[in-house]
Amino acid sequence: MNLLKISLANIANKPLNTLLSLLLLSFGVGLISFLAILEVRLADQFDRNVKDIDLVLAAKGSPLQIMLSSVYHVDVPTGNIALSDVEALQKDRWARGSIKQLIPLSYGDNYQSYRIVGTTRDYPDHFEMTLRKGDYWQIPVLDSSWHVVNNQPTSEQQISDTLEVNVGSKVAENLELELGDTFFSAHGLDKQGEEHTNILFKVVGIYNEGHCVIDQLILTSLESIWAIHPAMEDEPAKDKEITAALIKTNRKTDMFTLNNHKLIREGNMQLAITSIETNRLNANFGIGLSALRSIGIIVTIISFISVFISLFNSLKERKYELALLRTLGGSRGKVFRLILQEGLILALAGYLIGLIISRLGLLIFSGRVSDKFHYSVGDIGMVKWEFV
């Protein structure tokens, strides 16, 4: 006798019980699978974007906000800090032995909600980014009022200056940017900001995909950022400022040495320790994920109980059928395998449907996150927790 055919026929004979068991099981598995993938993908994103950065120097404020705005670029900055103060910290004899590398960042404008970040070549080099096409941006020469003096004006468009940028792979893909394309920036960090039409940005390089935050950024020189607002607002240049600086230390203990430095304690600057803030960020995410994972486990347990009850009731209703199978020569072992096989078929079907549900949920969630924060967590590959 073909036990598989008999099992499938028995399952199909009770469609409502089968549907309820599959819905409960697939929903529970799908929820647990979705949370497992999301947790792994977010942790990978956090780790890749921190990448050996020990400290973030920025204006006083929330250290978590400093991390989110300067490392992950998903929040507004706490303000600007004077470049002279940063240079004084670098030159201080007590601090310079602690600082291995300092990477300045300056931002405040965007193009189609993608941030334009002024920095040095050290920033893409830190993430080992390479150009897929084009060249690196050229640093403009500024006059005493920080206006660009080494680029030719485009009189036909009444543009005074042209500045060069390199764009991340996701920016180029989503905005369909190519080498030589030009655009105007908008003030602020969302595309509803006022567009500035007297300085033109030109794409001169496009990065390979690096699976890090630079994929979602438009990079240019610090001088380009400094040149924007005096030229746009027709106001005299202020002291040079940056938004933040990423710091690598020589030793882990140097993080606490720098944090207690006089220039940090008494000035407008603040240091955020990335390891502490990353753990805090993971903890905040972890509380919500743990609660949802617990719900998923409860639903899965209930679904297994439902399958067991369904099979038990079916067993009582089918006692004459099972007796007939015994009469036809079926052993006790075969009858037991028949019942067990039905449960395994339901469990396997629920597991596979749950994996499909989790992938659909991940793609929907990734689309929402990508639209708002330009982060992608849409890798739908299996993770080890799904095999447990």
C-alpha positions as YAML, in Angstrom:
chain: A
units: angstrom
residues:
- id: 1
  name: MET
  ca: [0.00, 0.00, 0.00]
- id: 2
  name: ASN
  ca: [1.16, 3.55, -0.80]
- id: 3
  name: LEU
  ca: [1.25, 5.37, 2.55]
- id: 4
  name: LEU
  ca: [2.07, 8.73, 0.96]
- id: 5
  name: LYS
  ca: [-1.06, 8.70, -1.21]
- id: 6
  name: ILE
  ca: [-3.20, 7.68, 1.75]
- id: 7
  name: SER
  ca: [-1.68, 10.49, 3.89]
- id: 8
  name: LEU
  ca: [-2.30, 13.13, 1.23]
- id: 9
  name: ALA
  ca: [-5.86, 11.89, 0.72]
- id: 10
  name: ASN
  ca: [-6.56, 12.05, 4.46]
- id: 11
  name: ILE
  ca: [-5.16, 15.61, 4.66]
- id: 12
  name: ALA
  ca: [-7.23, 16.73, 1.67]
- id: 13
  name: ASN
  ca: [-10.34, 15.11, 3.17]
- id: 14
  name: LYS
  ca: [-10.42, 17.70, 5.99]
- id: 15
  name: PRO
  ca: [-9.67, 21.01, 4.25]
- id: 16
  name: LEU
  ca: [-10.77, 23.32, 7.09]
- id: 17
  name: ASN
  ca: [-8.68, 21.60, 9.76]
- id: 18
  name: THR
  ca: [-5.75, 21.44, 7.36]
- id: 19
  name: LEU
  ca: [-6.07, 25.14, 6.45]
- id: 20
  name: LEU
  ca: [-6.23, 26.23, 10.09]
- id: 21
  name: SER
  ca: [-3.16, 24.18, 11.02]
- id: 22
  name: LEU
  ca: [-1.21, 25.48, 8.01]
- id: 23
  name: LEU
  ca: [-2.16, 29.11, 8.73]
- id: 24
  name: LEU
  ca: [-1.06, 28.91, 12.35]
- id: 25
  name: LEU
  ca: [2.14, 27.05, 11.60]
- id: 26
  name: SER
  ca: [3.17, 29.12, 8.58]
- id: 27
  name: PHE
  ca: [2.44, 32.41, 10.39]
- id: 28
  name: GLY
  ca: [4.51, 31.39, 13.40]
- id: 29
  name: VAL
  ca: [7.41, 30.12, 11.29]
- id: 30
  name: GLY
  ca: [7.18, 33.17, 9.02]
- id: 31
  name: LEU
  ca: [7.32, 35.61, 11.93]
- id: 32
  name: ILE
  ca: [10.29, 33.87, 13.56]
- id: 33
  name: SER
  ca: [12.09, 33.60, 10.21]
- id: 34
  name: PHE
  ca: [11.44, 37.26, 9.38]
- id: 35
  name: LEU
  ca: [12.78, 38.44, 12.73]
- id: 36
  name: ALA
  ca: [15.84, 36.17, 12.50]
- id: 37
  name: ILE
  ca: [16.76, 37.48, 9.06]
- id: 38
  name: LEU
  ca: [16.08, 41.09, 10.03]
- id: 39
  name: GLU
  ca: [18.23, 40.83, 13.15]
- id: 40
  name: VAL
  ca: [21.14, 39.31, 11.23]
- id: 41
  name: ARG
  ca: [20.91, 41.81, 8.34]
- id: 42
  name: LEU
  ca: [20.69, 44.83, 10.66]
- id: 43
  name: ALA
  ca: [23.62, 43.58, 12.75]
- id: 44
  name: ASP
  ca: [25.67, 43.13, 9.56]
- id: 45
  name: GLN
  ca: [24.79, 46.67, 8.44]
- id: 46
  name: PHE
  ca: [25.73, 48.11, 11.84]
- id: 47
  name: ASP
  ca: [29.05, 46.27, 11.92]
- id: 48
  name: ARG
  ca: [30.04, 47.17, 8.35]
- id: 49
  name: ASN
  ca: [29.25, 50.86, 8.82]
- id: 50
  name: VAL
  ca: [31.12, 51.17, 12.13]
- id: 51
  name: LYS
  ca: [34.19, 49.36, 10.69]
- id: 52
  name: ASP
  ca: [36.98, 50.14, 13.17]
- id: 53
  name: ILE
  ca: [35.64, 53.61, 14.04]
- id: 54
  name: ASP
  ca: [36.23, 54.03, 17.78]
- id: 55
  name: LEU
  ca: [34.88, 57.54, 18.41]
- id: 56
  name: VAL
  ca: [32.69, 60.15, 16.76]
- id: 57
  name: LEU
  ca: [33.45, 63.81, 17.49]
- id: 58
  name: ALA
  ca: [30.50, 66.19, 17.08]
- id: 59
  name: ALA
  ca: [28.61, 69.04, 18.72]
- id: 60
  name: LYS
  ca: [27.24, 68.39, 22.19]
- id: 61
  name: GLY
  ca: [24.01, 66.42, 22.25]
- id: 62
  name: SER
  ca: [22.76, 62.89, 22.40]
- id: 63
  name: PRO
  ca: [25.61, 60.42, 21.75]
- id: 64
  name: LEU
  ca: [23.17, 58.02, 20.11]
- id: 65
  name: GLN
  ca: [21.99, 60.80, 17.80]
- id: 66
  name: ILE
  ca: [25.62, 61.55, 16.97]
- id: 67
  name: MET
  ca: [26.13, 57.92, 16.02]
- id: 68
  name: LEU
  ca: [22.97, 57.71, 13.94]
- id: 69
  name: SER
  ca: [23.65, 60.95, 12.08]
- id: 70
  name: SER
  ca: [27.39, 60.62, 11.49]
- id: 71
  name: VAL
  ca: [27.98, 56.88, 11.13]
- id: 72
  name: TYR
  ca: [24.67, 55.56, 9.79]
- id: 73
  name: HIS
  ca: [23.37, 58.84, 8.28]
- id: 74
  name: VAL
  ca: [19.77, 58.25, 9.36]
- id: 75
  name: ASP
  ca: [19.29, 61.14, 11.80]
- id: 76
  name: VAL
  ca: [19.88, 64.89, 11.92]
- id: 77
  name: PRO
  ca: [23.22, 66.11, 13.31]
- id: 78
  name: THR
  ca: [23.51, 67.78, 16.71]
- id: 79
  name: GLY
  ca: [25.11, 70.85, 15.12]
- id: 80
  name: ASN
  ca: [28.46, 71.97, 13.74]
- id: 81
  name: ILE
  ca: [31.86, 72.26, 15.38]
- id: 82
  name: ALA
  ca: [34.68, 74.64, 14.52]
- id: 83
  name: LEU
  ca: [37.44, 73.14, 12.41]
- id: 84
  name: SER
  ca: [39.94, 75.13, 14.48]
- id: 85
  name: ASP
  ca: [38.82, 73.26, 17.62]
- id: 86
  name: VAL
  ca: [39.24, 69.91, 15.88]
- id: 87
  name: GLU
  ca: [42.72, 70.90, 14.66]
- id: 88
  name: ALA
  ca: [43.63, 72.07, 18.17]
- id: 89
  name: LEU
  ca: [42.67, 68.64, 19.50]
- id: 90
  name: GLN
  ca: [44.79, 66.93, 16.86]
- id: 91
  name: LYS
  ca: [47.79, 69.10, 17.66]
- id: 92
  name: ASP
  ca: [47.51, 68.84, 21.43]
- id: 93
  name: ARG
  ca: [50.44, 66.84, 22.75]
- id: 94
  name: TRP
  ca: [48.23, 64.83, 25.11]
- id: 95
  name: ALA
  ca: [45.72, 63.94, 22.41]
- id: 96
  name: ARG
  ca: [47.80, 63.40, 19.29]
- id: 97
  name: GLY
  ca: [49.34, 60.21, 20.68]
- id: 98
  name: SER
  ca: [45.86, 58.75, 21.01]
- id: 99
  name: ILE
  ca: [44.48, 59.64, 17.59]
- id: 100
  name: LYS
  ca: [45.50, 57.26, 14.81]
- id: 101
  name: GLN
  ca: [43.23, 58.77, 12.15]
- id: 102
  name: LEU
  ca: [40.61, 61.51, 12.05]
- id: 103
  name: ILE
  ca: [38.15, 61.72, 9.14]
- id: 104
  name: PRO
  ca: [36.14, 64.97, 8.93]
- id: 105
  name: LEU
  ca: [32.55, 65.02, 7.68]
- id: 106
  name: SER
  ca: [30.45, 68.02, 6.73]
- id: 107
  name: TYR
  ca: [26.89, 67.84, 5.49]
- id: 108
  name: GLY
  ca: [23.56, 69.60, 5.50]
- id: 109
  name: ASP
  ca: [22.35, 69.42, 1.89]
- id: 110
  name: ASN
  ca: [20.84, 66.64, -0.19]
- id: 111
  name: TYR
  ca: [19.81, 65.66, -3.69]
- id: 112
  name: GLN
  ca: [16.51, 63.79, -3.91]
- id: 113
  name: SER
  ca: [16.90, 62.98, -0.17]
- id: 114
  name: TYR
  ca: [20.37, 61.42, -0.64]
- id: 115
  name: ARG
  ca: [22.89, 63.21, 1.55]
- id: 116
  name: ILE
  ca: [25.74, 65.22, 0.10]
- id: 117
  name: VAL
  ca: [28.73, 64.71, 2.41]
- id: 118
  name: GLY
  ca: [31.92, 66.74, 2.31]
- id: 119
  name: THR
  ca: [34.96, 64.79, 3.43]
- id: 120
  name: THR
  ca: [38.44, 63.70, 2.39]
- id: 121
  name: ARG
  ca: [39.62, 60.69, 0.40]
- id: 122
  name: ASP
  ca: [40.26, 58.97, 3.73]
- id: 123
  name: TYR
  ca: [36.52, 58.34, 4.11]
- id: 124
  name: PRO
  ca: [35.97, 56.10, 1.04]
- id: 125
  name: ASP
  ca: [39.44, 54.60, 1.55]
- id: 126
  name: HIS
  ca: [38.46, 53.61, 5.09]
- id: 127
  name: PHE
  ca: [35.67, 51.43, 3.64]
- id: 128
  name: GLU
  ca: [37.98, 50.21, 0.84]
- id: 129
  name: MET
  ca: [35.70, 51.74, -1.79]
- id: 130
  name: THR
  ca: [36.80, 51.76, -5.42]
- id: 131
  name: LEU
  ca: [35.38, 53.57, -8.41]
- id: 132
  name: ARG
  ca: [33.45, 51.57, -10.98]
- id: 133
  name: LYS
  ca: [33.85, 54.38, -13.48]
- id: 134
  name: GLY
  ca: [35.18, 57.92, -13.62]
- id: 135
  name: ASP
  ca: [37.66, 59.74, -11.38]
- id: 136
  name: TYR
  ca: [37.76, 61.09, -7.85]
- id: 137
  name: TRP
  ca: [36.48, 64.59, -7.20]
- id: 138
  name: GLN
  ca: [38.85, 67.52, -7.55]
- id: 139
  name: ILE
  ca: [39.16, 69.96, -4.66]
- id: 140
  name: PRO
  ca: [38.04, 73.44, -5.74]
- id: 141
  name: VAL
  ca: [40.21, 76.48, -5.09]
- id: 142
  name: LEU
  ca: [38.36, 79.06, -2.98]
- id: 143
  name: ASP
  ca: [38.89, 82.79, -2.71]
- id: 144
  name: SER
  ca: [38.85, 84.69, 0.58]
- id: 145
  name: SER
  ca: [35.05, 84.59, 0.70]
- id: 146
  name: TRP
  ca: [35.05, 80.85, -0.10]
- id: 147
  name: HIS
  ca: [33.77, 81.22, -3.63]
- id: 148
  name: VAL
  ca: [35.12, 78.83, -6.24]
- id: 149
  name: VAL
  ca: [37.72, 80.44, -8.48]
- id: 150
  name: ASN
  ca: [39.13, 77.53, -10.50]
- id: 151
  name: ASN
  ca: [35.97, 76.45, -12.37]
- id: 152
  name: GLN
  ca: [34.54, 78.04, -15.45]
- id: 153
  name: PRO
  ca: [31.06, 79.57, -14.96]
- id: 154
  name: THR
  ca: [28.25, 78.34, -17.16]
- id: 155
  name: SER
  ca: [26.74, 81.64, -18.19]
- id: 156
  name: GLU
  ca: [23.94, 80.09, -20.24]
- id: 157
  name: GLN
  ca: [22.42, 78.66, -17.06]
- id: 158
  name: GLN
  ca: [23.54, 81.60, -14.89]
- id: 159
  name: ILE
  ca: [25.50, 79.26, -12.67]
- id: 160
  name: SER
  ca: [28.46, 80.76, -10.84]
- id: 161
  name: ASP
  ca: [30.30, 77.56, -9.86]
- id: 162
  name: THR
  ca: [30.49, 73.84, -10.62]
- id: 163
  name: LEU
  ca: [31.57, 71.33, -7.97]
- id: 164
  name: GLU
  ca: [32.49, 67.67, -8.45]
- id: 165
  name: VAL
  ca: [31.03, 64.67, -6.65]
- id: 166
  name: ASN
  ca: [31.37, 60.90, -6.49]
- id: 167
  name: VAL
  ca: [28.15, 58.96, -5.95]
- id: 168
  name: GLY
  ca: [27.47, 55.62, -4.27]
- id: 169
  name: SER
  ca: [26.21, 52.67, -6.27]
- id: 170
  name: LYS
  ca: [22.66, 52.80, -4.84]
- id: 171
  name: VAL
  ca: [22.43, 56.53, -5.49]
- id: 172
  name: ALA
  ca: [23.53, 56.08, -9.10]
- id: 173
  name: GLU
  ca: [21.15, 53.17, -9.58]
- id: 174
  name: ASN
  ca: [18.08, 54.70, -7.95]
- id: 175
  name: LEU
  ca: [18.50, 58.19, -9.42]
- id: 176
  name: GLU
  ca: [19.85, 56.90, -12.77]
- id: 177
  name: LEU
  ca: [22.95, 59.09, -12.55]
- id: 178
  name: GLU
  ca: [25.80, 58.72, -15.03]
- id: 179
  name: LEU
  ca: [29.16, 60.40, -15.48]
- id: 180
  name: GLY
  ca: [28.77, 64.02, -16.53]
- id: 181
  name: ASP
  ca: [25.26, 64.39, -15.10]
- id: 182
  name: THR
  ca: [24.65, 67.58, -13.15]
- id: 183
  name: PHE
  ca: [22.18, 68.57, -10.45]
- id: 184
  name: PHE
  ca: [21.35, 71.23, -7.89]
- id: 185
  name: SER
  ca: [21.38, 70.47, -4.18]
- id: 186
  name: ALA
  ca: [18.56, 71.21, -1.75]
- id: 187
  name: HIS
  ca: [19.06, 72.69, 1.69]
- id: 188
  name: GLY
  ca: [18.50, 70.28, 4.57]
- id: 189
  name: LEU
  ca: [18.37, 66.50, 4.65]
- id: 190
  name: ASP
  ca: [15.10, 65.87, 2.81]
- id: 191
  name: LYS
  ca: [14.10, 66.65, -0.76]
- id: 192
  name: GLN
  ca: [11.48, 69.17, 0.32]
- id: 193
  name: GLY
  ca: [14.26, 71.64, 1.14]
- id: 194
  name: GLU
  ca: [14.86, 74.81, -0.84]
- id: 195
  name: GLU
  ca: [16.79, 74.10, -4.03]
- id: 196
  name: HIS
  ca: [19.93, 76.15, -4.62]
- id: 197
  name: THR
  ca: [20.28, 77.06, -8.28]
- id: 198
  name: ASN
  ca: [23.56, 78.93, -8.42]
- id: 199
  name: ILE
  ca: [25.96, 76.05, -7.73]
- id: 200
  name: LEU
  ca: [25.92, 72.98, -9.90]
- id: 201
  name: PHE
  ca: [27.19, 69.57, -8.83]
- id: 202
  name: LYS
  ca: [28.69, 67.33, -11.49]
- id: 203
  name: VAL
  ca: [29.07, 63.55, -11.25]
- id: 204
  name: VAL
  ca: [32.68, 62.64, -12.03]
- id: 205
  name: GLY
  ca: [32.84, 59.18, -10.43]
- id: 206
  name: ILE
  ca: [30.59, 56.28, -9.43]
- id: 207
  name: TYR
  ca: [31.64, 53.80, -6.74]
- id: 208
  name: ASN
  ca: [31.41, 50.05, -6.89]
- id: 209
  name: GLU
  ca: [28.91, 48.57, -4.46]
- id: 210
  name: GLY
  ca: [30.57, 48.35, -1.06]
- id: 211
  name: HIS
  ca: [27.65, 47.08, 1.05]
- id: 212
  name: CYS
  ca: [28.16, 50.00, 3.41]
- id: 213
  name: VAL
  ca: [26.74, 53.46, 4.06]
- id: 214
  name: ILE
  ca: [28.70, 55.05, 1.18]
- id: 215
  name: ASP
  ca: [26.47, 53.19, -1.27]
- id: 216
  name: GLN
  ca: [23.74, 55.63, -0.17]
- id: 217
  name: LEU
  ca: [25.79, 58.85, -0.15]
- id: 218
  name: ILE
  ca: [27.03, 61.57, -2.49]
- id: 219
  name: LEU
  ca: [30.62, 62.45, -1.59]
- id: 220
  name: THR
  ca: [32.51, 65.62, -2.35]
- id: 221
  name: SER
  ca: [35.30, 67.68, -0.82]
- id: 222
  name: LEU
  ca: [35.02, 69.69, 2.38]
- id: 223
  name: GLU
  ca: [35.85, 72.79, 0.36]
- id: 224
  name: SER
  ca: [32.78, 72.20, -1.81]
- id: 225
  name: ILE
  ca: [30.52, 72.18, 1.24]
- id: 226
  name: TRP
  ca: [32.18, 75.30, 2.61]
- id: 227
  name: ALA
  ca: [31.66, 77.04, -0.75]
- id: 228
  name: ILE
  ca: [27.95, 76.28, -0.99]
- id: 229
  name: HIS
  ca: [26.30, 78.49, 1.61]
- id: 230
  name: PRO
  ca: [28.27, 81.74, 1.23]
- id: 231
  name: ALA
  ca: [27.68, 81.51, -2.52]
- id: 232
  name: MET
  ca: [24.03, 80.58, -2.07]
- id: 233
  name: GLU
  ca: [23.13, 83.06, 0.61]
- id: 234
  name: ASP
  ca: [25.46, 85.85, -0.51]
- id: 235
  name: GLU
  ca: [26.87, 86.18, 3.00]
- id: 236
  name: PRO
  ca: [30.46, 86.47, 4.20]
- id: 237
  name: ALA
  ca: [32.28, 83.27, 5.00]
- id: 238
  name: LYS
  ca: [32.23, 82.20, 8.64]
- id: 239
  name: ASP
  ca: [34.94, 80.28, 10.40]
- id: 240
  name: LYS
  ca: [35.31, 76.86, 8.81]
- id: 241
  name: GLU
  ca: [33.10, 74.25, 10.42]
- id: 242
  name: ILE
  ca: [32.50, 70.55, 10.07]
- id: 243
  name: THR
  ca: [29.58, 68.43, 11.25]
- id: 244
  name: ALA
  ca: [31.50, 65.52, 12.76]
- id: 245
  name: ALA
  ca: [34.76, 63.61, 12.69]
- id: 246
  name: LEU
  ca: [35.28, 59.86, 12.77]
- id: 247
  name: ILE
  ca: [38.23, 58.86, 14.93]
- id: 248
  name: LYS
  ca: [40.34, 55.71, 15.09]
- id: 249
  name: THR
  ca: [42.49, 55.46, 18.19]
- id: 250
  name: ASN
  ca: [45.86, 53.80, 18.67]
- id: 251
  name: ARG
  ca: [44.66, 51.86, 21.71]
- id: 252
  name: LYS
  ca: [41.21, 51.09, 23.07]
- id: 253
  name: THR
  ca: [42.04, 52.86, 26.34]
- id: 254
  name: ASP
  ca: [42.65, 56.05, 24.33]
- id: 255
  name: MET
  ca: [38.88, 56.35, 23.84]
- id: 256
  name: PHE
  ca: [38.46, 57.21, 27.51]
- id: 257
  name: THR
  ca: [41.60, 59.37, 27.59]
- id: 258
  name: LEU
  ca: [40.25, 61.55, 24.78]
- id: 259
  name: ASN
  ca: [36.78, 61.65, 26.30]
- id: 260
  name: ASN
  ca: [38.23, 63.28, 29.42]
- id: 261
  name: HIS
  ca: [40.34, 65.80, 27.50]
- id: 262
  name: LYS
  ca: [39.97, 69.43, 28.53]
- id: 263
  name: LEU
  ca: [39.01, 70.56, 25.00]
- id: 264
  name: ILE
  ca: [36.15, 68.06, 25.06]
- id: 265
  name: ARG
  ca: [34.96, 68.75, 28.60]
- id: 266
  name: GLU
  ca: [35.00, 72.54, 28.38]
- id: 267
  name: GLY
  ca: [34.24, 73.15, 24.71]
- id: 268
  name: ASN
  ca: [31.27, 72.67, 22.41]
- id: 269
  name: MET
  ca: [32.48, 69.21, 21.31]
- id: 270
  name: GLN
  ca: [31.44, 65.76, 22.47]
- id: 271
  name: LEU
  ca: [32.75, 62.28, 21.83]
- id: 272
  name: ALA
  ca: [30.44, 59.32, 21.26]
- id: 273
  name: ILE
  ca: [32.03, 55.91, 21.89]
- id: 274
  name: THR
  ca: [30.83, 53.75, 19.02]
- id: 275
  name: SER
  ca: [30.97, 50.42, 20.86]
- id: 276
  name: ILE
  ca: [28.76, 51.70, 23.67]
- id: 277
  name: GLU
  ca: [26.24, 53.36, 21.34]
- id: 278
  name: THR
  ca: [26.14, 50.35, 19.01]
- id: 279
  name: ASN
  ca: [25.37, 48.08, 21.96]
- id: 280
  name: ARG
  ca: [22.67, 50.50, 23.06]
- id: 281
  name: LEU
  ca: [21.24, 50.55, 19.56]
- id: 282
  name: ASN
  ca: [21.27, 46.76, 19.36]
- id: 283
  name: ALA
  ca: [19.64, 46.57, 22.79]
- id: 284
  name: ASN
  ca: [16.86, 48.95, 21.74]
- id: 285
  name: PHE
  ca: [16.20, 46.90, 18.63]
- id: 286
  name: GLY
  ca: [16.63, 43.68, 20.57]
- id: 287
  name: ILE
  ca: [13.82, 44.40, 23.05]
- id: 288
  name: GLY
  ca: [11.25, 44.77, 20.28]
- id: 289
  name: LEU
  ca: [12.61, 41.86, 18.28]
- id: 290
  name: SER
  ca: [12.66, 39.60, 21.35]
- id: 291
  name: ALA
  ca: [9.03, 40.42, 22.12]
- id: 292
  name: LEU
  ca: [7.96, 39.67, 18.55]
- id: 293
  name: ARG
  ca: [10.07, 36.51, 18.48]
- id: 294
  name: SER
  ca: [8.35, 35.33, 21.66]
- id: 295
  name: ILE
  ca: [4.98, 35.88, 20.01]
- id: 296
  name: GLY
  ca: [6.17, 33.89, 17.00]
- id: 297
  name: ILE
  ca: [7.31, 31.00, 19.20]
- id: 298
  name: ILE
  ca: [3.98, 30.98, 21.05]
- id: 299
  name: VAL
  ca: [2.05, 30.93, 17.76]
- id: 300
  name: THR
  ca: [4.26, 28.10, 16.47]
- id: 301
  name: ILE
  ca: [3.71, 26.03, 19.64]
- id: 302
  name: ILE
  ca: [-0.04, 26.60, 19.38]
- id: 303
  name: SER
  ca: [0.05, 25.52, 15.74]
- id: 304
  name: PHE
  ca: [1.87, 22.29, 16.64]
- id: 305
  name: ILE
  ca: [-0.71, 21.63, 19.35]
- id: 306
  name: SER
  ca: [-3.41, 22.29, 16.76]
- id: 307
  name: VAL
  ca: [-1.84, 19.79, 14.39]
- id: 308
  name: PHE
  ca: [-1.59, 17.23, 17.20]
- id: 309
  name: ILE
  ca: [-5.25, 17.72, 18.22]
- id: 310
  name: SER
  ca: [-6.34, 17.50, 14.60]
- id: 311
  name: LEU
  ca: [-4.47, 14.23, 14.12]
- id: 312
  name: PHE
  ca: [-5.75, 12.87, 17.45]
- id: 313
  name: ASN
  ca: [-9.37, 13.62, 16.54]
- id: 314
  name: SER
  ca: [-8.76, 12.18, 13.11]
- id: 315
  name: LEU
  ca: [-7.35, 9.05, 14.70]
- id: 316
  name: LYS
  ca: [-10.55, 8.52, 16.75]
- id: 317
  name: GLU
  ca: [-12.75, 9.15, 13.71]
- id: 318
  name: ARG
  ca: [-10.71, 6.79, 11.55]
- id: 319
  name: LYS
  ca: [-10.57, 3.80, 13.91]
- id: 320
  name: TYR
  ca: [-12.60, 1.66, 11.49]
- id: 321
  name: GLU
  ca: [-10.39, 2.73, 8.57]
- id: 322
  name: LEU
  ca: [-7.27, 1.87, 10.55]
- id: 323
  name: ALA
  ca: [-8.79, -1.46, 11.57]
- id: 324
  name: LEU
  ca: [-9.40, -2.18, 7.89]
- id: 325
  name: LEU
  ca: [-5.75, -1.38, 7.12]
- id: 326
  name: ARG
  ca: [-4.71, -3.87, 9.82]
- id: 327
  name: THR
  ca: [-7.06, -6.46, 8.29]
- id: 328
  name: LEU
  ca: [-5.47, -5.93, 4.87]
- id: 329
  name: GLY
  ca: [-2.06, -6.74, 6.31]
- id: 330
  name: GLY
  ca: [-0.84, -3.40, 7.54]
- id: 331
  name: SER
  ca: [1.40, -3.71, 10.57]
- id: 332
  name: ARG
  ca: [1.20, -1.50, 13.64]
- id: 333
  name: GLY
  ca: [4.37, 0.19, 12.47]
- id: 334
  name: LYS
  ca: [2.82, 1.07, 9.12]
- id: 335
  name: VAL
  ca: [-0.28, 2.50, 10.77]
- id: 336
  name: PHE
  ca: [1.90, 4.57, 13.11]
- id: 337
  name: ARG
  ca: [4.02, 5.80, 10.18]
- id: 338
  name: LEU
  ca: [0.85, 6.78, 8.33]
- id: 339
  name: ILE
  ca: [-0.30, 8.99, 11.18]
- id: 340
  name: LEU
  ca: [3.18, 10.41, 11.79]
- id: 341
  name: GLN
  ca: [3.62, 11.08, 8.07]
- id: 342
  name: GLU
  ca: [0.48, 13.21, 7.96]
- id: 343
  name: GLY
  ca: [1.82, 15.39, 10.78]
- id: 344
  name: LEU
  ca: [5.21, 15.72, 9.09]
- id: 345
  name: ILE
  ca: [3.62, 16.71, 5.77]
- id: 346
  name: LEU
  ca: [1.63, 19.46, 7.51]
- id: 347
  name: ALA
  ca: [4.73, 20.64, 9.42]
- id: 348
  name: LEU
  ca: [6.90, 20.70, 6.28]
- id: 349
  name: ALA
  ca: [4.22, 22.52, 4.28]
- id: 350
  name: GLY
  ca: [3.81, 25.08, 7.08]
- id: 351
  name: TYR
  ca: [7.58, 25.56, 7.30]
- id: 352
  name: LEU
  ca: [7.95, 26.18, 3.55]
- id: 353
  name: ILE
  ca: [4.96, 28.53, 3.41]
- id: 354
  name: GLY
  ca: [6.37, 30.34, 6.47]
- id: 355
  name: LEU
  ca: [9.70, 30.88, 4.69]
- id: 356
  name: ILE
  ca: [7.88, 32.34, 1.70]
- id: 357
  name: ILE
  ca: [5.84, 34.64, 3.98]
- id: 358
  name: SER
  ca: [9.00, 35.84, 5.74]
- id: 359
  name: ARG
  ca: [10.67, 36.66, 2.40]
- id: 360
  name: LEU
  ca: [7.66, 38.60, 1.19]
- id: 361
  name: GLY
  ca: [7.58, 40.49, 4.49]
- id: 362
  name: LEU
  ca: [11.30, 41.23, 4.27]
- id: 363
  name: LEU
  ca: [10.97, 42.61, 0.74]
- id: 364
  name: ILE
  ca: [8.08, 44.86, 1.79]
- id: 365
  name: PHE
  ca: [9.95, 46.03, 4.90]
- id: 366
  name: SER
  ca: [13.14, 46.61, 2.89]
- id: 367
  name: GLY
  ca: [11.22, 48.76, 0.42]
- id: 368
  name: ARG
  ca: [9.85, 50.91, 3.24]
- id: 369
  name: VAL
  ca: [13.27, 51.26, 4.89]
- id: 370
  name: SER
  ca: [14.94, 52.01, 1.57]
- id: 371
  name: ASP
  ca: [12.41, 54.74, 0.75]
- id: 372
  name: LYS
  ca: [12.86, 56.47, 4.11]
- id: 373
  name: PHE
  ca: [16.44, 55.75, 5.16]
- id: 374
  name: HIS
  ca: [18.02, 54.43, 1.92]
- id: 375
  name: TYR
  ca: [19.10, 51.27, 3.73]
- id: 376
  name: SER
  ca: [18.66, 47.90, 2.12]
- id: 377
  name: VAL
  ca: [17.98, 44.74, 4.14]
- id: 378
  name: GLY
  ca: [16.50, 42.88, 1.20]
- id: 379
  name: ASP
  ca: [18.98, 39.97, 1.12]
- id: 380
  name: ILE
  ca: [16.57, 37.03, 1.34]
- id: 381
  name: GLY
  ca: [19.18, 34.29, 1.73]
- id: 382
  name: MET
  ca: [18.85, 31.73, 4.51]
- id: 383
  name: VAL
  ca: [20.42, 32.41, 7.91]
- id: 384
  name: LYS
  ca: [21.56, 29.77, 10.38]
- id: 385
  name: TRP
  ca: [18.74, 30.47, 12.84]
- id: 386
  name: GLU
  ca: [16.23, 29.17, 10.28]
- id: 387
  name: PHE
  ca: [17.73, 25.70, 10.47]
- id: 388
  name: VAL
  ca: [17.44, 25.46, 14.26]
...
